[in-house]
């Protein structure tokens, strides 16, 4: 399980599918996983306790479950050791847009 700390935000990137012409789903390699950062869209999966505390009143600009756009190539790609899901850990200021 991943626990978000400090001013970091955990984002589940938008899933992209890679299929053959016959419809077989292929798995991404490490270089392709990092390239997925260029999509810059995902869902907030976790918010650190200090997120946005340096920015005004300290209230969160987004909530867990919100769809967001984040800075291209921001943060670090991590894999949850239990679920094997990929996430990006970004700084709070890298969240740029909430999609409503």
Steps between C-alpha positions, in 0.01 A plus 500: 500500500626849417458777758535857378714726722580869521379720219482219246201384295444145375343485152375192320581575133235467235513147367614461144449174319749346266344233280601302198286517186328180610408655837758338728586732790876554537691608809707819512877493547679734743578764234139501387377535860707816542380631166144473632586808707447696182127428522499722813150386602402291797293457814607613848565187705654662809589837648782564746417678827700812409371544144429865416580621855754743353235645269256724684256347745626141472176363358531226239427604143402146405363191672569128466311381193526828307619483138796732445765609254853515635830640378662304218778272629429607858582281793600138519333190365453242778339157512292394799668181629166342594269589209774537235323817379702794372469848650674835471616675816507873426544820698179685583585785261524254208121449505393760247133443413201326659272351233133554585 
